[in-house]
């Protein structure tokens, strides 16, 4: 989190990626505490049954691919 904030302050586009459950609690609180309340996050939806250790490589790849559009939007500064 702090690395992303420091990179952004230095003018280097960066993105934080996290589970929505954590982003909406700890992540946003940490960003506010660091003086960067508008820090954008790329979020994975959290569904406990989908995040078990039995996830296949294909499922994990699909999850990673699902967040790519959010990351691109953040890095390009699109609103």
N, C-alpha and C positions, 0 to 999 in steps of 0.2 A: 504494500500500500504506500508506504512512505517513499519507496523507490520510484513508483509511478508519479507521485506528486512532485518529487524533485526533478524527474525527467521533464514533466510538463512545464514546471517553472523555468527550466533551462531551454524550453522551446522545442523539446523532442516529443513528438506525439507518442503517447503510451496508453495502454488500456489495462484495466483491472478486470479479471474474469473471476466470477465466483457463483456459488449457489445462491439463488434469490433469498432464501431463508437467512443466510448469513450476511448478504449484502444489505438487506433491509434492516438489520439490527447492528451488528458489530461494524460492518464495512462503512456505512454512512456515518456512524458515530465517530469512527476513527478519522474519516475525512474531515468532518466538522472540527474535531479536536486539533487537527493539523492546519486549520485555517483554509481548507479547500472544500467547502460544503457542496460545490457544484460538480465535484468529480464524477464523471460518468462511469458507469459499470456495465460490463457485458455480463448478462445473467443466465445461468442454467436454471430451469425450473427444478425445484426439489420435490421429489416424490420418493419417500423412503423405500417403497417396494422396488423402485427402479435402480437404486444405488447400492444394491447388495454386492457382495464379493463374487457372486456368480455371473456377473455381467460378462458377455462375450466380447471379444475384440471388436467385432462388427458393431455391437451396440455402443461400445465406448467411442468408436470412430464416428458413429452417427451423432452422438451427443456433442462431440467436439465440433463436427461440421455444422451443427445447428446454431452454434453461437458465432460462427465466422461473420455473418452479415452485421451483427452488432459490433464486433471488433472493427470491421472495416469502417462502419459509420463513425465510430469514435475516433479512429486514427485519421480519418479524412475531415473531421470536424463538422460533419453533416448534422443537421438538426432534424 
